[in-house]
Amino acid sequence: MSSFCAWDGETLVLNVLGTPGANRDAIGKPQGKQLRISVTEAPVAGRATDHMVGFLAKEFDVSVADITVVFGRFNVNKQLRIRAPGRLPAVVAKALAGAECA
């Protein structure tokens, strides 16, 4: 991928740089070819990734089952696949509008 996101049919593929143990859950700015996402959960036994999936499900208006962690469940570097997002957060919508996501 040439950016932090790409479409694969109706599925949005996101490369994520996670920040566990943050003060609040938040979608940050792109950092290179990754989108920074902070979550409050501690990085213990994949709980931060599980928390991130729940947070992103709300942000993208999908169910938790519509988000697949391709790799990085126990790492800050992750790839997620979000099937048929009902809503796009501003940073992703802006990237799509600017053709940063191919």
Biotite code that builds the C-alpha atoms (Angstrom):
import biotite.structure as struc

atoms = struc.array([
    struc.Atom([0.000, 0.000, 0.000], chain_id="A", res_id=1, res_name="MET", atom_name="CA", element="C"),
    struc.Atom([1.215, 3.457, -0.806], chain_id="A", res_id=2, res_name="SER", atom_name="CA", element="C"),
    struc.Atom([-0.682, 5.029, 2.110], chain_id="A", res_id=3, res_name="SER", atom_name="CA", element="C"),
    struc.Atom([-2.224, 3.988, 5.428], chain_id="A", res_id=4, res_name="PHE", atom_name="CA", element="C"),
    struc.Atom([-5.423, 2.859, 3.712], chain_id="A", res_id=5, res_name="CYS", atom_name="CA", element="C"),
    struc.Atom([-6.702, 1.130, 0.611], chain_id="A", res_id=6, res_name="ALA", atom_name="CA", element="C"),
    struc.Atom([-9.965, -0.258, -0.667], chain_id="A", res_id=7, res_name="TRP", atom_name="CA", element="C"),
    struc.Atom([-10.264, -3.961, -1.430], chain_id="A", res_id=8, res_name="ASP", atom_name="CA", element="C"),
    struc.Atom([-13.736, -4.084, -2.931], chain_id="A", res_id=9, res_name="GLY", atom_name="CA", element="C"),
    struc.Atom([-16.097, -2.914, -0.189], chain_id="A", res_id=10, res_name="GLU", atom_name="CA", element="C"),
    struc.Atom([-13.487, -3.603, 2.515], chain_id="A", res_id=11, res_name="THR", atom_name="CA", element="C"),
    struc.Atom([-11.271, -0.825, 3.847], chain_id="A", res_id=12, res_name="LEU", atom_name="CA", element="C"),
    struc.Atom([-7.737, -1.963, 4.687], chain_id="A", res_id=13, res_name="VAL", atom_name="CA", element="C"),
    struc.Atom([-5.951, 0.130, 7.346], chain_id="A", res_id=14, res_name="LEU", atom_name="CA", element="C"),
    struc.Atom([-2.330, 0.013, 8.454], chain_id="A", res_id=15, res_name="ASN", atom_name="CA", element="C"),
    struc.Atom([-2.296, 1.129, 12.082], chain_id="A", res_id=16, res_name="VAL", atom_name="CA", element="C"),
    struc.Atom([0.321, 2.291, 14.554], chain_id="A", res_id=17, res_name="LEU", atom_name="CA", element="C"),
    struc.Atom([-1.302, 1.624, 17.916], chain_id="A", res_id=18, res_name="GLY", atom_name="CA", element="C"),
    struc.Atom([-0.622, 3.478, 21.136], chain_id="A", res_id=19, res_name="THR", atom_name="CA", element="C"),
    struc.Atom([-1.886, 1.486, 24.131], chain_id="A", res_id=20, res_name="PRO", atom_name="CA", element="C"),
    struc.Atom([-2.280, 2.936, 27.620], chain_id="A", res_id=21, res_name="GLY", atom_name="CA", element="C"),
    struc.Atom([-3.215, 6.401, 26.324], chain_id="A", res_id=22, res_name="ALA", atom_name="CA", element="C"),
    struc.Atom([-5.306, 8.969, 28.209], chain_id="A", res_id=23, res_name="ASN", atom_name="CA", element="C"),
    struc.Atom([-8.226, 8.546, 25.788], chain_id="A", res_id=24, res_name="ARG", atom_name="CA", element="C"),
    struc.Atom([-9.330, 6.541, 22.779], chain_id="A", res_id=25, res_name="ASP", atom_name="CA", element="C"),
    struc.Atom([-8.617, 8.560, 19.641], chain_id="A", res_id=26, res_name="ALA", atom_name="CA", element="C"),
    struc.Atom([-7.892, 8.335, 15.957], chain_id="A", res_id=27, res_name="ILE", atom_name="CA", element="C"),
    struc.Atom([-4.817, 10.440, 15.313], chain_id="A", res_id=28, res_name="GLY", atom_name="CA", element="C"),
    struc.Atom([-2.965, 11.612, 12.246], chain_id="A", res_id=29, res_name="LYS", atom_name="CA", element="C"),
    struc.Atom([-1.224, 9.533, 9.619], chain_id="A", res_id=30, res_name="PRO", atom_name="CA", element="C"),
    struc.Atom([2.385, 8.782, 10.424], chain_id="A", res_id=31, res_name="GLN", atom_name="CA", element="C"),
    struc.Atom([4.123, 7.619, 7.279], chain_id="A", res_id=32, res_name="GLY", atom_name="CA", element="C"),
    struc.Atom([2.136, 4.684, 5.913], chain_id="A", res_id=33, res_name="LYS", atom_name="CA", element="C"),
    struc.Atom([0.277, 4.090, 9.172], chain_id="A", res_id=34, res_name="GLN", atom_name="CA", element="C"),
    struc.Atom([-2.640, 5.742, 10.951], chain_id="A", res_id=35, res_name="LEU", atom_name="CA", element="C"),
    struc.Atom([-1.987, 6.426, 14.632], chain_id="A", res_id=36, res_name="ARG", atom_name="CA", element="C"),
    struc.Atom([-4.747, 5.128, 16.912], chain_id="A", res_id=37, res_name="ILE", atom_name="CA", element="C"),
    struc.Atom([-4.560, 5.517, 20.691], chain_id="A", res_id=38, res_name="SER", atom_name="CA", element="C"),
    struc.Atom([-6.508, 3.415, 23.177], chain_id="A", res_id=39, res_name="VAL", atom_name="CA", element="C"),
    struc.Atom([-6.775, 3.505, 26.949], chain_id="A", res_id=40, res_name="THR", atom_name="CA", element="C"),
    struc.Atom([-6.385, -0.250, 27.459], chain_id="A", res_id=41, res_name="GLU", atom_name="CA", element="C"),
    struc.Atom([-3.010, -1.622, 28.624], chain_id="A", res_id=42, res_name="ALA", atom_name="CA", element="C"),
    struc.Atom([-1.049, -3.835, 26.204], chain_id="A", res_id=43, res_name="PRO", atom_name="CA", element="C"),
    struc.Atom([-1.644, -7.117, 28.021], chain_id="A", res_id=44, res_name="VAL", atom_name="CA", element="C"),
    struc.Atom([-2.540, -10.363, 26.202], chain_id="A", res_id=45, res_name="ALA", atom_name="CA", element="C"),
    struc.Atom([-4.043, -8.571, 23.196], chain_id="A", res_id=46, res_name="GLY", atom_name="CA", element="C"),
    struc.Atom([-6.557, -6.615, 25.267], chain_id="A", res_id=47, res_name="ARG", atom_name="CA", element="C"),
    struc.Atom([-5.458, -3.280, 23.772], chain_id="A", res_id=48, res_name="ALA", atom_name="CA", element="C"),
    struc.Atom([-6.111, -4.616, 20.262], chain_id="A", res_id=49, res_name="THR", atom_name="CA", element="C"),
    struc.Atom([-9.503, -5.988, 21.295], chain_id="A", res_id=50, res_name="ASP", atom_name="CA", element="C"),
    struc.Atom([-10.354, -2.599, 22.824], chain_id="A", res_id=51, res_name="HIS", atom_name="CA", element="C"),
    struc.Atom([-9.181, -0.854, 19.624], chain_id="A", res_id=52, res_name="MET", atom_name="CA", element="C"),
    struc.Atom([-11.444, -3.063, 17.504], chain_id="A", res_id=53, res_name="VAL", atom_name="CA", element="C"),
    struc.Atom([-14.420, -2.171, 19.709], chain_id="A", res_id=54, res_name="GLY", atom_name="CA", element="C"),
    struc.Atom([-13.582, 1.528, 19.528], chain_id="A", res_id=55, res_name="PHE", atom_name="CA", element="C"),
    struc.Atom([-13.149, 1.437, 15.742], chain_id="A", res_id=56, res_name="LEU", atom_name="CA", element="C"),
    struc.Atom([-16.395, -0.490, 15.286], chain_id="A", res_id=57, res_name="ALA", atom_name="CA", element="C"),
    struc.Atom([-18.225, 2.516, 16.759], chain_id="A", res_id=58, res_name="LYS", atom_name="CA", element="C"),
    struc.Atom([-16.174, 5.031, 14.751], chain_id="A", res_id=59, res_name="GLU", atom_name="CA", element="C"),
    struc.Atom([-16.773, 3.223, 11.432], chain_id="A", res_id=60, res_name="PHE", atom_name="CA", element="C"),
    struc.Atom([-20.387, 2.265, 12.280], chain_id="A", res_id=61, res_name="ASP", atom_name="CA", element="C"),
    struc.Atom([-19.858, -1.491, 11.885], chain_id="A", res_id=62, res_name="VAL", atom_name="CA", element="C"),
    struc.Atom([-20.098, -4.472, 14.211], chain_id="A", res_id=63, res_name="SER", atom_name="CA", element="C"),
    struc.Atom([-17.003, -5.862, 15.911], chain_id="A", res_id=64, res_name="VAL", atom_name="CA", element="C"),
    struc.Atom([-17.390, -8.947, 13.698], chain_id="A", res_id=65, res_name="ALA", atom_name="CA", element="C"),
    struc.Atom([-16.887, -6.726, 10.603], chain_id="A", res_id=66, res_name="ASP", atom_name="CA", element="C"),
    struc.Atom([-13.319, -5.884, 11.673], chain_id="A", res_id=67, res_name="ILE", atom_name="CA", element="C"),
    struc.Atom([-10.553, -8.410, 11.118], chain_id="A", res_id=68, res_name="THR", atom_name="CA", element="C"),
    struc.Atom([-7.058, -8.071, 12.574], chain_id="A", res_id=69, res_name="VAL", atom_name="CA", element="C"),
    struc.Atom([-4.878, -9.356, 9.716], chain_id="A", res_id=70, res_name="VAL", atom_name="CA", element="C"),
    struc.Atom([-1.669, -9.085, 11.733], chain_id="A", res_id=71, res_name="PHE", atom_name="CA", element="C"),
    struc.Atom([-0.337, -7.334, 14.825], chain_id="A", res_id=72, res_name="GLY", atom_name="CA", element="C"),
    struc.Atom([-2.736, -8.487, 17.532], chain_id="A", res_id=73, res_name="ARG", atom_name="CA", element="C"),
    struc.Atom([0.173, -8.439, 20.026], chain_id="A", res_id=74, res_name="PHE", atom_name="CA", element="C"),
    struc.Atom([2.144, -5.612, 18.361], chain_id="A", res_id=75, res_name="ASN", atom_name="CA", element="C"),
    struc.Atom([1.733, -1.850, 17.858], chain_id="A", res_id=76, res_name="VAL", atom_name="CA", element="C"),
    struc.Atom([2.013, -2.343, 14.075], chain_id="A", res_id=77, res_name="ASN", atom_name="CA", element="C"),
    struc.Atom([-1.279, -3.740, 12.787], chain_id="A", res_id=78, res_name="LYS", atom_name="CA", element="C"),
    struc.Atom([-3.308, -4.230, 9.660], chain_id="A", res_id=79, res_name="GLN", atom_name="CA", element="C"),
    struc.Atom([-7.078, -4.183, 9.962], chain_id="A", res_id=80, res_name="LEU", atom_name="CA", element="C"),
    struc.Atom([-9.798, -4.966, 7.428], chain_id="A", res_id=81, res_name="ARG", atom_name="CA", element="C"),
    struc.Atom([-13.125, -3.197, 7.945], chain_id="A", res_id=82, res_name="ILE", atom_name="CA", element="C"),
    struc.Atom([-15.978, -4.656, 5.921], chain_id="A", res_id=83, res_name="ARG", atom_name="CA", element="C"),
    struc.Atom([-18.436, -2.126, 4.432], chain_id="A", res_id=84, res_name="ALA", atom_name="CA", element="C"),
    struc.Atom([-17.855, 0.811, 6.793], chain_id="A", res_id=85, res_name="PRO", atom_name="CA", element="C"),
    struc.Atom([-21.046, 2.786, 7.412], chain_id="A", res_id=86, res_name="GLY", atom_name="CA", element="C"),
    struc.Atom([-19.115, 5.938, 8.273], chain_id="A", res_id=87, res_name="ARG", atom_name="CA", element="C"),
    struc.Atom([-15.584, 7.177, 7.675], chain_id="A", res_id=88, res_name="LEU", atom_name="CA", element="C"),
    struc.Atom([-13.767, 9.199, 10.349], chain_id="A", res_id=89, res_name="PRO", atom_name="CA", element="C"),
    struc.Atom([-12.603, 12.605, 9.094], chain_id="A", res_id=90, res_name="ALA", atom_name="CA", element="C"),
    struc.Atom([-8.929, 11.669, 8.662], chain_id="A", res_id=91, res_name="VAL", atom_name="CA", element="C"),
    struc.Atom([-9.842, 8.650, 6.520], chain_id="A", res_id=92, res_name="VAL", atom_name="CA", element="C"),
    struc.Atom([-12.470, 10.553, 4.509], chain_id="A", res_id=93, res_name="ALA", atom_name="CA", element="C"),
    struc.Atom([-9.917, 13.311, 3.864], chain_id="A", res_id=94, res_name="LYS", atom_name="CA", element="C"),
    struc.Atom([-7.323, 10.779, 2.720], chain_id="A", res_id=95, res_name="ALA", atom_name="CA", element="C"),
    struc.Atom([-9.870, 9.190, 0.374], chain_id="A", res_id=96, res_name="LEU", atom_name="CA", element="C"),
    struc.Atom([-10.932, 12.562, -1.019], chain_id="A", res_id=97, res_name="ALA", atom_name="CA", element="C"),
    struc.Atom([-7.302, 13.483, -1.597], chain_id="A", res_id=98, res_name="GLY", atom_name="CA", element="C"),
    struc.Atom([-6.691, 10.115, -3.280], chain_id="A", res_id=99, res_name="ALA", atom_name="CA", element="C"),
    struc.Atom([-4.156, 9.172, -0.604], chain_id="A", res_id=100, res_name="GLU", atom_name="CA", element="C"),
    struc.Atom([-6.008, 5.864, -0.279], chain_id="A", res_id=101, res_name="CYS", atom_name="CA", element="C"),
    struc.Atom([-5.932, 3.948, -3.519], chain_id="A", res_id=102, res_name="ALA", atom_name="CA", element="C"),
])
